[in-house]
Amino acid sequence: MKLGFSQAEEDFRTECADWLQGQMAGEFADIKGIPGLNDEIERRKEWEQQLAAHKWSCIGWPEEWGGRNATLGQQVIFAEEYARAGAPGRVNHIGVELAGPTILAFGTEEQKARFLPGIAGGTQIWCQGYSEPNAGSDLANVRTKARLDGDEWVVNGQKVWTSLAHYSDWIFVVARSEEGSKGPKGITFLMMDMHTPGIEVRPIRQINGDAEFNETFFEDARCPADSLIGTPGDGWRVAMGLLAFERGVSTLGQQMGFRNELDAIVEAARANGLANDPLVRQRIAKAEIGLRLMRYGALRMLSNTDPSQIDGAALTYKIQWASWRRDLGELAMDVLGQEGEITEGEDYEWSMLPNMFLFSRSDTIYGGTNQIQRNIIAERGLGLPREPRGDR
Ligand SMILES: Cc1cc2nc3c(=O)[nH]c(=O)nc-3n(C[C@H](O)[C@H](O)[C@H](O)COP(=O)(O)OP(=O)(O)OC[C@H]3O[C@@H](n4cnc5c(N)ncnc54)[C@H](O)[C@@H]3O)c2cc1C
């Protein structure tokens, strides 16, 4: 087994690194390294369009839809160089990584032609309407209703934690379309225009003062009958396909971002003398080992030519990186000490490491909590008996 990238892949690395670093030193220097996803929205949208204009927006997609047909290895390299260059968080992450691949996999040719150019071009921002107050881990408990009325769906209900809904153009909604159905049966996967009358977005204020996610209410909100992917009542299959994109290899390349965070902790520890503390040194070394193990694991996954094996390995990857980063956030705060609780500028304008600490608490929740990931590993990975599921 050969772990590492080929010469062709390293050439690709040079190409994308040069372009990204050039952008972050030039036209888009003002948004280099900005944290979170809520600031400088208009500039971030321009950045999406700049990526698209140079065909760096959705490199894993087929060329006919604006991608580069990039291999998994190239996608990882691009993500690594993206983080190394300090390029800002992608406001259309959900469009590019979740909605687009789902439309490519399950959509009709007409839907591809209608939606993919807007996502690839960075002009249509998407959000994800899955979670509800009583349907998070147990997504199959969704109560938002969709009913066909002539040639339109009428949607009523509430979603929660809808990241970036406040500036999204489109949302995909998992809704119950068969009266009296329970669990995964009778669910339909709809794509809705966020500017539709009857859709209301209310921000949820976070502990850092920001509001990246929202409650989204639907009151007799209408969309055309052909807004669904798949067939009525068959939306669970599509919803799970999308989740596989969210939990799977789409996060493989984020390790360069983690490297930047760990380096910042080491720098802070050197600066305040805690690098001499035996316990802190142990924890830093442990973090370094964990990061290297994740990288070798990722390379090993990529060296696998059988895609089903990649999916199997990806089952353990989400829980691994999320837990590692949660520990890293705690390490960062212990190294910073009181300094980590002080802001320099406006209220809640946290610097990189305290921000990372706060966000790292959510890594083990979104896209499948650690507990749910363990259940999936047990059931799907190891073939253990399924957990009891009430009356379903
Ligand atoms: C930063 C962030 C962004 C998000 N963005 C979006 C978004 O854009 N769109 C969207 O739809 N959702 C979004 N979510 C919501 C996310 O998908 C849910 O938070 C997640 O699915 C967990 O659901 P819950 O919060 O309802 O917790 P619950 O499901 O109520 O879980 C509470 C606790 O119980 C545990 N638990 C639940 N069931 C089991 C079980 N069967 N076995 C063992 N333990 C169990 C969980 O692990 C957890 O610890 C986001 C969440 C976060 C943190």
The ligand as an SDF file (V2000), in Angstrom:
LIG
                    3D

 53 58  0  0  0  0  0  0  0  0999 V2000
  -23.8700   24.0240   14.4290 C   0  0  0  0  0  0  0  0  0  0  0  0
  -25.0970   23.2730   14.0340 C   0  0  0  0  0  0  0  0  0  0  0  0
  -25.6550   23.4790   12.7960 C   0  0  0  0  0  0  0  0  0  0  0  0
  -26.8050   22.7850   12.4210 C   0  0  0  0  0  0  0  0  0  0  0  0
  -27.3530   23.0410   11.1800 N   0  0  0  0  0  0  0  0  0  0  0  0
  -28.4760   22.4100   10.8150 C   0  0  0  0  0  0  0  0  0  0  0  0
  -29.1000   22.6990    9.5630 C   0  0  0  0  0  0  0  0  0  0  0  0
  -28.6140   23.5270    8.7850 O   0  0  0  0  0  0  0  0  0  0  0  0
  -30.2460   22.0620    9.2380 N   0  0  0  0  0  0  0  0  0  0  0  0
  -30.8110   21.1270   10.0600 C   0  0  0  0  0  0  0  0  0  0  0  0
  -31.8200   20.5590    9.6770 O   0  0  0  0  0  0  0  0  0  0  0  0
  -30.2550   20.8250   11.2600 N   0  0  0  0  0  0  0  0  0  0  0  0
  -29.1120   21.4590   11.6620 C   0  0  0  0  0  0  0  0  0  0  0  0
  -28.5390   21.1770   12.8910 N   0  0  0  0  0  0  0  0  0  0  0  0
  -29.2400   20.2860   13.8020 C   0  0  0  0  0  0  0  0  0  0  0  0
  -28.5770   18.9360   13.9790 C   0  0  0  0  0  0  0  0  0  0  0  0
  -28.7970   18.1370   12.8590 O   0  0  0  0  0  0  0  0  0  0  0  0
  -29.1920   18.3270   15.2640 C   0  0  0  0  0  0  0  0  0  0  0  0
  -28.7700   19.1210   16.3520 O   0  0  0  0  0  0  0  0  0  0  0  0
  -28.7510   16.9060   15.4670 C   0  0  0  0  0  0  0  0  0  0  0  0
  -29.3250   16.0640   14.5010 O   0  0  0  0  0  0  0  0  0  0  0  0
  -29.1610   16.3970   16.8760 C   0  0  0  0  0  0  0  0  0  0  0  0
  -30.5150   16.5770   17.0940 O   0  0  0  0  0  0  0  0  0  0  0  0
  -31.0650   17.3460   18.3790 P   0  0  0  0  0  0  0  0  0  0  0  0
  -30.3100   18.6250   18.5230 O   0  0  0  0  0  0  0  0  0  0  0  0
  -32.5470   17.4190   18.2450 O   0  0  0  0  0  0  0  0  0  0  0  0
  -30.6780   16.4470   19.6220 O   0  0  0  0  0  0  0  0  0  0  0  0
  -31.4160   15.1260   20.1090 P   0  0  0  0  0  0  0  0  0  0  0  0
  -31.6750   14.2510   18.9420 O   0  0  0  0  0  0  0  0  0  0  0  0
  -32.5740   15.5280   20.9400 O   0  0  0  0  0  0  0  0  0  0  0  0
  -30.3200   14.4490   21.0030 O   0  0  0  0  0  0  0  0  0  0  0  0
  -30.0640   14.8400   22.3530 C   0  0  0  0  0  0  0  0  0  0  0  0
  -29.0440   13.8600   22.9290 C   0  0  0  0  0  0  0  0  0  0  0  0
  -29.5940   12.5300   22.9650 O   0  0  0  0  0  0  0  0  0  0  0  0
  -28.7480   11.6300   22.2730 C   0  0  0  0  0  0  0  0  0  0  0  0
  -29.5340   10.6180   21.5720 N   0  0  0  0  0  0  0  0  0  0  0  0
  -30.6140   10.8360   20.7920 C   0  0  0  0  0  0  0  0  0  0  0  0
  -31.0610    9.6660   20.2510 N   0  0  0  0  0  0  0  0  0  0  0  0
  -30.2250    8.7040   20.6910 C   0  0  0  0  0  0  0  0  0  0  0  0
  -30.1610    7.2800   20.4860 C   0  0  0  0  0  0  0  0  0  0  0  0
  -31.0300    6.6590   19.6970 N   0  0  0  0  0  0  0  0  0  0  0  0
  -29.1600    6.6030   21.0940 N   0  0  0  0  0  0  0  0  0  0  0  0
  -28.2440    7.2390   21.9110 C   0  0  0  0  0  0  0  0  0  0  0  0
  -28.2850    8.5790   22.1530 N   0  0  0  0  0  0  0  0  0  0  0  0
  -29.2450    9.2980   21.5490 C   0  0  0  0  0  0  0  0  0  0  0  0
  -27.9700   12.4970   21.2770 C   0  0  0  0  0  0  0  0  0  0  0  0
  -26.7570   11.8950   20.8970 O   0  0  0  0  0  0  0  0  0  0  0  0
  -27.7600   13.7860   22.0770 C   0  0  0  0  0  0  0  0  0  0  0  0
  -26.6570   13.6520   22.9330 O   0  0  0  0  0  0  0  0  0  0  0  0
  -27.3930   21.8480   13.2920 C   0  0  0  0  0  0  0  0  0  0  0  0
  -26.8190   21.6310   14.5540 C   0  0  0  0  0  0  0  0  0  0  0  0
  -25.6900   22.3250   14.9350 C   0  0  0  0  0  0  0  0  0  0  0  0
  -25.1160   22.0700   16.2900 C   0  0  0  0  0  0  0  0  0  0  0  0
  1  2  1  0
  2  3  1  0
  2 52  2  0
  3  4  2  0
  4  5  1  0
  4 50  1  0
  5  6  2  0
  6  7  1  0
  6 13  1  0
  7  8  2  0
  7  9  1  0
  9 10  1  0
 10 11  2  0
 10 12  1  0
 12 13  2  0
 13 14  1  0
 14 15  1  0
 14 50  1  0
 15 16  1  0
 16 17  1  0
 16 18  1  0
 18 19  1  0
 18 20  1  0
 20 21  1  0
 20 22  1  0
 22 23  1  0
 23 24  1  0
 24 25  2  0
 24 26  1  0
 24 27  1  0
 27 28  1  0
 28 29  2  0
 28 30  1  0
 28 31  1  0
 31 32  1  0
 32 33  1  0
 33 34  1  0
 33 48  1  0
 34 35  1  0
 35 36  1  0
 35 46  1  0
 36 37  1  0
 36 45  1  0
 37 38  2  0
 38 39  1  0
 39 40  1  0
 39 45  2  0
 40 41  1  0
 40 42  2  0
 42 43  1  0
 43 44  2  0
 44 45  1  0
 46 47  1  0
 46 48  1  0
 48 49  1  0
 50 51  2  0
 51 52  1  0
 52 53  1  0
M  END
$$$$
